[in-house]
């Protein structure tokens, strides 16, 4: 289906893709950043339709794909790409993409899973994520180098135990995954940890972000990120 993805040009180097016909609960942002030597793709959506043909990296230029965590809406098309990086904590689980780990089973019975069929006869109940063994594992403090810019890996658990984010310490560009985003924060999944999420929010209060691109919702600046974090801390105080 040719129009399965929407594309938004953020700036000369950054494009956001998403899947407008997917239920908003699992409609994640996919970020393509052009680097000097290597391009970066942060997360890969649901994998319902092929993503790779939508990414316009020049022939011969490497594309590093980073999965911020192993949930279904972030790893669905990971198998389509040869250079696959993800959290060290869950690395072994990328080999199988078990439904219980990715939560793919939650999509099977989701009311209104899609608003438009990607293909005749397509059924949400048959949705599966193909295995995508990581070619690189990432942990707190690691560097992702694109040639003209570097991203520090931050381990920011809470939404999931393996959640990571990428932060450019030089200019404050922040790919947050589901550690923080401008929408309803999910902290009640079986592997969520509210205490860990609170520690993550405390840490983010002081992160010198210029612009944050989250796994869901619109992008945000440092002031709004602090507001999101503060609201979460207030809401969960004593919970």
MOBEL-V837509 format. One record per helix or strand. SS is the DSSP state (helix for helix, strand for strand). FROM is the first residue (numbers start at 1). LEN is the number of residues. If there is no record, write none. Layout:
BEGIN
ss=[SS/SS]
from=[FROM/FROM]
len=[LEN/LEN]
END
This chain:
BEGIN
ss=[strand/strand/strand/helix/strand/strand/helix/strand/helix/helix/strand/helix/helix/helix/strand/helix/strand/strand/strand/strand/strand/strand/helix/strand/strand/strand/helix]
from=[6/14/22/24/30/38/52/62/72/78/84/88/99/104/114/124/136/143/150/164/173/182/194/211/217/220/222]
len=[4/5/1/3/4/5/3/5/4/3/4/8/4/5/1/3/3/3/6/4/5/1/11/4/2/1/15]
END
